Amino acid sequence: MTSADHHAHASRPGARHNSGSRSVSEVNSGVIRHTHIRKVNMSTISQQETISDTETMPGLPPAHLDHAAPAVYKALLSAGKEANLLAARAGLDPHIIELIRVRASQLNGCAFCLRMHTRDALATGETSDRLAVLSAWRDTDYFTPVEKAALAITETVTLIADQQAGRALHHDATDALSVEQHAAVRWLAIIINAFNRVAITSHYEVAPEHRSVS
């Protein structure tokens, strides 16, 4: 998932979980995947569909979704890239985009995306101090009105179940954003939430990177 693209949260494919290329019938993350062709008759029309069946082995985790349904995953990557282009046209700084991704990933508890986008945020020039207090951004003086508005929208999108259930949410001012920026922030939040769910339900590995000792 390239950070600028993955999420790009959209950006690079799940290759960052070190899956490597696998054959169709090979065991992949505890899952044996079989692909076959079947014919479906509808009235007088005969259609041919490619069906990907995933048989989960007992006691082992489910397939990585990017491998189990690559076409759907590629569509999500494309949506993420479009959201990035929208954000760029709206004039949102790259560090704000990464703050959105990190904050949503914090709320969702997505370790894979947290590690990825924390690194990406630092690469844009973000500071460790601001990242350290991001989860308590309302109680600090570290963030600008534009950043606060983006974070407030991100939390509303991510915690949408609370809003729909009628539970009180913070009523933060978001008028620091233009109409186009407001739309871009919402799309960025929607996309990173989708990637969070892909990573969490796929159980992407998140472990220290071992460096070879010379």
Secondary structure as UniProt FT lines:
FT   TURN            3..6
FT   HELIX           14..17
FT   TURN            24..25
FT   STRAND          27..28
FT   TURN            29..30
FT   STRAND          31..42
FT   TURN            43..44
FT   STRAND          45..56
FT   TURN            58..59
FT   HELIX           65..68
FT   HELIX           70..89
FT   TURN            90..91
FT   HELIX           94..108
FT   HELIX           111..123
FT   TURN            124..125
FT   HELIX           128..132
FT   HELIX           134..139
FT   HELIX           145..158
FT   HELIX           160..164
FT   TURN            165..166
FT   TURN            175..176
FT   HELIX           179..202
//
